[in-house]
Amino acid sequence: MADEGPGSDSIRGVTRGRAPVPLSVLDLATVGSGLTATQALRTTAELARLAERRGFHRFWVAEHHSMPGVASSSPPVILGHLSAVTERIRLGSGGVMLPNHAPLVVAEQFGTLEALAPGRVDLGLGRAPGTDGATAAALRRGRTDGPDEFPQQVAELVRFLDDDFPDAHPYSRIHAVPGPVQGSAPGGVQSAARPPVWLLGSSGFSAELAGRLGLPFAFAHHFSAANTIPALELYRHTFRPSGVLDAPYALIGVSALAADDEREAHRQVLTGALSMIRLRTGNPGLIPTPEEAAAYPFSPVETDFVDGWLANVVYGTPDAVREGLDALAKRTGADELMITSNAHTPEARLRSYELIADAYELPTGE
């Protein structure tokens, strides 16, 4: 693998302000009650521009299916649009759920994105379906490969990206286009480079695989906080230097929301907790309003869930959020924090990132 790793030029020169590590954004294009997918996706584009203006390092979008409250079902389509409305910020998938897709298709999609936004595309890969079993079956249309075949799927995808199947391989005459087969343009400019591959995970499986392959690793702390430290330790322990990285590089996703006062921050994050309750009880829906969440009659079991969920969300005033993120970076040793701020309204989401940027004295972009 010949791509330039995230620990090299894609990190050097990042403006961190007072942040201990680079700060990035993970967006789900959440759809609030009374709002539309069009509004959610327009907010995603606005947020990407805000993140670029304020000096966030990456902007990734997720892949989820059959969830009314999430408009991010097709990362390549969204990223293609974002590449047209931004100029500098790195764009990527957090992630493409590889068992849902043929590796050749993913290689073609991200080769296209790399051609549209040269040098600023990341390909994050996950092994979960990003949905329930029935929806996963509909996506795969009878294919039997799944999470257990993830290492083989990753290897095949990388072969397509590098265009280097052995001559005896049945795919040796197949080329992912745009890609290396197209050679260089006049002057030696590569017509289509290849995006860095990241592995994503919420347990030790992808952590160990990323370590053995010498790839950067992104851990979903925002919904698997209990596994964060063990997974990162496993990744670092199993890491082998590669043509991509000389040393491990770990990013963690963290749910964080800043508001002008603590009460407003709590109102906003409670909507996410109620959304998770509904999702985990088989009743996913649009993101509820703060008023709906405040009036909801939580049962004792649900109250315990909310308390546990919010314990892993960094929320409050901008200073409180900065202190919480700083402590998390120190505790985990993460090389980068990727913040997801989910709230009912676009205004609350955008305001949260502005306040976090202010707290870290990131550039104003003015």
C-alpha positions as CSV (number, residue, x, y, z in Angstrom):
1,M,0.0,0.0,0.0
2,A,1.5,3.3,-1.1
3,D,-0.9,5.9,0.3
4,E,0.4,8.6,2.6
5,G,-0.7,7.9,6.1
6,P,-2.7,10.2,8.4
7,G,0.3,10.7,10.6
8,S,2.2,12.5,7.9
9,D,1.2,15.4,5.7
10,S,-2.5,15.0,6.4
11,I,-1.7,16.0,10.1
12,R,1.3,18.4,9.8
13,G,0.3,22.0,9.8
14,V,-3.1,21.4,11.4
15,T,-4.2,24.5,13.4
16,R,-5.1,23.2,16.8
17,G,-5.5,26.4,18.8
18,R,-5.7,25.3,22.4
19,A,-6.7,21.7,21.5
20,P,-4.4,18.9,22.6
21,V,-4.9,17.0,19.4
22,P,-6.6,17.7,16.0
23,L,-10.4,18.1,16.2
24,S,-12.6,16.7,13.5
25,V,-16.3,16.3,12.8
26,L,-18.6,13.2,12.3
27,D,-22.0,14.0,10.9
28,L,-25.1,11.8,10.6
29,A,-27.3,14.3,8.8
30,T,-29.9,13.8,11.5
31,V,-33.5,14.6,10.8
32,G,-35.5,16.3,13.5
33,S,-39.2,15.9,14.1
34,G,-41.1,18.5,11.9
35,L,-38.0,18.8,9.6
36,T,-37.1,17.1,6.4
37,A,-34.2,15.2,4.9
38,T,-33.5,18.1,2.5
39,Q,-33.0,20.4,5.5
40,A,-30.8,17.9,7.2
41,L,-28.5,17.4,4.2
42,R,-28.3,21.2,3.6
43,T,-27.2,21.5,7.2
44,T,-24.6,18.9,6.6
45,A,-23.2,21.0,3.7
46,E,-23.4,24.1,5.9
47,L,-21.6,22.3,8.7
48,A,-18.8,21.1,6.4
49,R,-18.2,24.7,5.3
50,L,-18.2,25.8,9.0
51,A,-15.8,23.1,9.9
52,E,-13.4,24.1,7.1
53,R,-13.7,27.8,8.0
54,R,-13.0,27.1,11.7
55,G,-10.0,24.8,11.3
56,F,-11.5,21.4,12.0
57,H,-9.3,18.7,10.4
58,R,-11.7,16.2,8.9
59,F,-15.3,15.9,8.1
60,W,-16.7,12.4,7.9
61,V,-20.2,11.2,7.3
62,A,-21.8,7.9,8.5
63,E,-23.7,5.1,6.8
64,H,-27.0,4.0,8.4
65,H,-30.0,2.4,6.8
66,S,-33.7,2.3,7.5
67,M,-33.5,4.9,10.2
68,P,-35.9,7.8,9.8
69,G,-33.9,10.1,11.9
70,V,-30.7,9.7,9.9
71,A,-30.4,10.9,6.3
72,S,-26.9,9.6,5.9
73,S,-27.4,6.3,4.1
74,S,-25.0,6.9,1.2
75,P,-21.7,8.4,2.2
76,P,-20.2,8.6,-1.4
77,V,-23.2,10.6,-2.7
78,I,-23.0,13.0,0.2
79,L,-19.2,13.3,0.0
80,G,-19.4,14.0,-3.7
81,H,-21.6,17.0,-2.9
82,L,-19.4,18.1,0.0
83,S,-16.3,18.0,-2.3
84,A,-18.0,20.7,-4.5
85,V,-18.8,23.1,-1.6
86,T,-15.5,22.8,0.3
87,E,-11.9,23.4,-0.7
88,R,-9.4,22.2,1.9
89,I,-10.9,20.1,4.7
90,R,-10.4,16.3,4.5
91,L,-13.6,14.5,3.6
92,G,-14.4,10.8,4.4
93,S,-16.6,8.0,5.4
94,G,-17.2,7.2,9.0
95,G,-17.7,4.7,7.6
96,V,-18.6,2.6,4.6
97,M,-20.0,-0.6,6.0
98,L,-18.0,-2.9,3.8
99,P,-20.1,-6.1,4.1
100,N,-23.0,-4.2,2.5
101,H,-21.0,-3.5,-0.7
102,A,-18.9,-5.1,-3.3
103,P,-15.3,-4.0,-2.8
104,L,-14.9,-3.1,-6.5
105,V,-17.9,-0.7,-6.2
106,V,-16.3,1.0,-3.2
107,A,-13.0,1.3,-4.9
108,E,-14.7,2.9,-7.9
109,Q,-16.7,5.3,-5.7
110,F,-13.8,6.5,-3.7
111,G,-11.5,6.6,-6.7
112,T,-14.1,9.0,-8.2
113,L,-14.1,11.1,-5.0
114,E,-10.4,11.2,-4.9
115,A,-10.4,12.5,-8.5
116,L,-13.0,15.2,-7.5
117,A,-11.1,16.2,-4.4
118,P,-7.5,15.2,-4.8
119,G,-5.5,14.5,-1.7
120,R,-8.3,15.1,0.8
121,V,-10.4,11.9,0.8
122,D,-10.4,9.3,3.6
123,L,-12.0,5.8,3.2
124,G,-13.1,4.6,6.6
125,L,-14.4,1.0,6.7
126,G,-16.6,-0.7,9.2
127,R,-17.7,-4.4,9.5
128,A,-21.1,-3.9,11.0
129,P,-24.2,-3.5,8.7
130,G,-25.2,-0.1,10.1
131,T,-28.8,-1.4,10.4
132,D,-30.9,-4.4,11.5
133,G,-30.6,-7.9,10.1
134,A,-33.6,-7.7,7.7
135,T,-32.3,-4.5,6.2
136,A,-28.8,-5.9,5.9
137,A,-30.3,-8.9,4.0
138,A,-32.1,-6.5,1.6
139,L,-28.9,-4.6,1.0
140,R,-26.9,-7.7,0.3
141,R,-29.5,-9.5,-2.0
142,G,-28.6,-13.0,-1.1
143,R,-24.8,-12.6,-0.6
144,T,-23.6,-14.8,2.2
145,D,-20.4,-12.9,3.1
146,G,-20.7,-10.8,6.2
147,P,-18.7,-9.5,9.2
148,D,-16.6,-12.6,9.5
149,E,-15.2,-12.1,6.0
150,F,-14.3,-8.5,6.7
151,P,-10.5,-9.1,6.6
152,Q,-10.8,-10.7,3.2
153,Q,-13.0,-7.9,2.0
154,V,-10.6,-5.3,3.1
155,A,-7.7,-7.1,1.4
156,E,-9.7,-7.3,-1.9
157,L,-10.6,-3.6,-1.7
158,V,-7.0,-2.6,-1.2
159,R,-6.0,-4.7,-4.1
160,F,-8.5,-2.9,-6.3
161,L,-7.4,0.5,-5.0
162,D,-3.8,-0.3,-5.7
163,D,-4.5,-2.2,-8.9
164,D,-2.1,-4.9,-8.0
165,F,-3.9,-8.3,-8.1
166,P,-1.3,-11.1,-9.0
167,D,-1.4,-12.1,-12.7
168,A,-2.9,-15.5,-11.8
169,H,-5.8,-14.0,-9.9
170,P,-9.2,-14.0,-11.6
171,Y,-9.5,-10.3,-11.0
172,S,-6.1,-9.4,-12.4
173,R,-7.6,-7.9,-15.6
174,I,-10.2,-5.8,-13.7
175,H,-9.4,-2.2,-12.9
176,A,-11.2,0.2,-10.5
177,V,-11.6,3.4,-12.5
178,P,-10.7,6.2,-11.7
179,G,-7.5,4.6,-10.4
180,P,-3.9,3.7,-11.0
181,V,-4.5,2.0,-14.4
182,Q,-5.0,5.4,-15.9
183,G,-1.4,6.4,-15.2
184,S,-0.2,9.9,-15.0
185,A,-1.3,13.1,-16.7
186,P,1.2,15.2,-18.6
187,G,3.9,16.6,-16.3
188,G,3.8,13.4,-14.2
189,V,0.6,14.3,-12.3
190,Q,-1.2,11.2,-11.1
191,S,-4.7,11.1,-12.7
192,A,-6.2,9.5,-9.6
193,A,-4.4,8.8,-6.4
194,R,-5.7,6.5,-3.8
195,P,-7.4,7.5,-0.6
196,P,-6.0,6.4,2.8
197,V,-7.9,3.5,4.3
198,W,-9.0,3.5,7.9
199,L,-10.6,0.7,9.9
200,L,-13.4,1.6,12.2
201,G,-14.7,-0.3,15.2
202,S,-16.4,-0.5,18.5
203,S,-14.7,-3.6,19.8
204,G,-11.3,-5.4,19.6
205,F,-11.8,-7.1,16.3
206,S,-11.1,-4.1,14.0
207,A,-8.6,-2.7,16.5
208,E,-6.5,-5.9,16.2
209,L,-6.9,-6.0,12.4
210,A,-5.9,-2.4,12.0
211,G,-2.8,-3.0,14.1
212,R,-1.7,-6.0,12.2
213,L,-2.2,-4.2,8.9
214,G,-0.5,-1.1,10.0
215,L,-3.6,1.1,9.3
216,P,-5.0,4.1,11.2
217,F,-7.9,3.2,13.5
218,A,-11.0,5.0,14.4
219,F,-12.9,3.9,17.5
220,A,-16.6,4.6,18.3
221,H,-16.2,5.9,21.8
222,H,-19.5,7.7,21.4
223,F,-21.5,4.5,21.7
224,S,-19.0,2.0,23.1
225,A,-17.2,3.9,25.8
226,A,-16.5,0.9,28.0
227,N,-14.4,-0.7,25.2
228,T,-12.4,2.4,24.3
229,I,-9.3,1.8,26.4
230,P,-9.1,-2.0,25.8
231,A,-9.5,-1.5,22.1
232,L,-6.9,1.2,21.8
233,E,-4.4,-0.8,23.9
234,L,-5.0,-3.8,21.7
235,Y,-4.5,-1.7,18.6
236,R,-1.2,-0.3,19.9
237,H,0.0,-3.7,21.1
238,T,-0.6,-5.4,17.8
239,F,0.5,-2.6,15.6
240,R,3.1,-3.4,12.9
241,P,4.7,-0.6,10.9
242,S,3.7,-0.6,7.3
243,G,4.0,1.5,4.1
244,V,1.1,3.5,5.5
245,L,2.2,4.3,9.1
246,D,5.4,4.0,11.1
247,A,3.5,4.2,14.4
248,P,-0.1,3.7,15.5
249,Y,-2.6,6.5,14.9
250,A,-5.9,6.3,16.7
251,L,-8.9,8.6,16.4
252,I,-11.9,8.3,18.7
253,G,-15.4,9.5,18.0
254,V,-17.0,11.4,20.8
255,S,-20.5,12.8,21.3
256,A,-20.2,16.4,22.5
257,L,-22.5,19.3,22.5
258,A,-21.9,22.9,23.7
259,A,-24.6,25.5,24.4
260,D,-24.6,28.9,25.9
261,D,-25.6,27.5,29.3
262,E,-25.7,24.0,30.9
263,R,-29.5,23.8,31.1
264,E,-29.8,24.3,27.3
265,A,-27.1,21.8,26.6
266,H,-28.9,19.2,28.7
267,R,-32.2,19.9,26.9
268,Q,-30.5,19.2,23.6
269,V,-28.6,16.0,24.5
270,L,-31.7,14.5,26.1
271,T,-33.2,14.3,22.6
272,G,-30.4,12.0,21.6
273,A,-30.9,9.8,24.6
274,L,-34.6,9.4,23.8
275,S,-33.8,8.6,20.2
276,M,-31.4,5.9,21.4
277,I,-34.1,4.4,23.6
278,R,-36.5,4.3,20.7
279,L,-33.9,2.8,18.4
280,R,-32.9,0.0,20.9
281,T,-36.5,-0.9,21.5
282,G,-37.2,-1.3,17.8
283,N,-39.0,1.9,17.3
284,P,-36.6,4.3,15.5
285,G,-38.0,7.7,14.4
286,L,-37.2,11.3,13.8
287,I,-35.1,13.1,16.4
288,P,-37.6,14.4,19.0
289,T,-37.8,18.0,20.0
290,P,-36.4,19.1,23.4
291,E,-39.9,19.8,24.5
292,E,-40.9,16.2,23.6
293,A,-37.9,14.7,25.4
294,A,-38.5,16.9,28.5
295,A,-42.1,15.7,28.7
296,Y,-41.4,12.0,28.0
297,P,-42.4,9.7,31.0
298,F,-39.1,7.8,31.3
299,S,-39.5,4.5,33.2
300,P,-37.0,3.6,35.9
301,V,-35.2,1.3,33.4
302,E,-35.2,4.1,30.8
303,T,-33.9,6.6,33.3
304,D,-31.0,4.3,34.1
305,F,-30.3,4.1,30.4
306,V,-30.4,7.8,30.0
307,D,-28.0,8.4,32.9
308,G,-25.5,5.9,31.5
309,W,-25.8,7.3,28.0
310,L,-25.3,10.9,29.1
311,A,-22.3,9.9,31.3
312,N,-20.4,9.4,28.0
313,V,-21.6,12.6,26.3
314,V,-19.4,15.7,26.8
315,Y,-21.9,18.5,27.1
316,G,-22.4,21.9,28.8
317,T,-20.9,25.3,28.4
318,P,-18.0,25.7,26.0
319,D,-15.5,25.7,28.8
320,A,-17.0,22.6,30.3
321,V,-16.9,20.8,26.9
322,R,-13.3,21.8,26.4
323,E,-12.3,20.5,29.8
324,G,-14.2,17.2,29.1
325,L,-12.6,16.7,25.7
326,D,-9.1,17.5,27.1
327,A,-9.6,15.0,29.8
328,L,-10.8,12.4,27.3
329,A,-7.8,12.9,25.1
330,K,-5.4,12.6,28.0
331,R,-7.1,9.5,29.4
332,T,-7.2,7.6,26.1
333,G,-4.0,8.9,24.5
334,A,-6.1,9.5,21.3
335,D,-4.2,11.1,18.4
336,E,-7.4,12.9,17.2
337,L,-10.9,13.6,18.5
338,M,-13.8,13.4,16.1
339,I,-16.8,15.2,17.5
340,T,-20.4,14.4,16.7
341,S,-22.9,17.0,18.0
342,N,-26.4,15.6,17.5
343,A,-29.4,17.8,18.3
344,H,-33.0,18.3,17.1
345,T,-32.5,21.5,15.1
346,P,-29.8,22.6,12.6
347,E,-29.2,25.7,14.6
348,A,-28.3,23.8,17.8
349,R,-25.9,21.6,15.9
350,L,-24.2,24.5,14.1
351,R,-24.0,26.6,17.3
352,S,-22.4,23.7,19.2
353,Y,-19.5,23.5,16.7
354,E,-19.0,27.2,16.7
355,L,-18.8,27.3,20.5
356,I,-16.4,24.4,20.6
357,A,-14.2,26.1,18.1
358,D,-14.3,29.3,20.1
359,A,-13.4,27.5,23.3
360,Y,-10.3,26.1,21.6
361,E,-9.5,29.5,19.9
362,L,-9.6,27.9,16.5
363,P,-9.4,30.3,13.5
364,T,-12.5,32.4,12.9
365,G,-12.1,32.2,9.1
366,E,-12.9,35.8,8.8
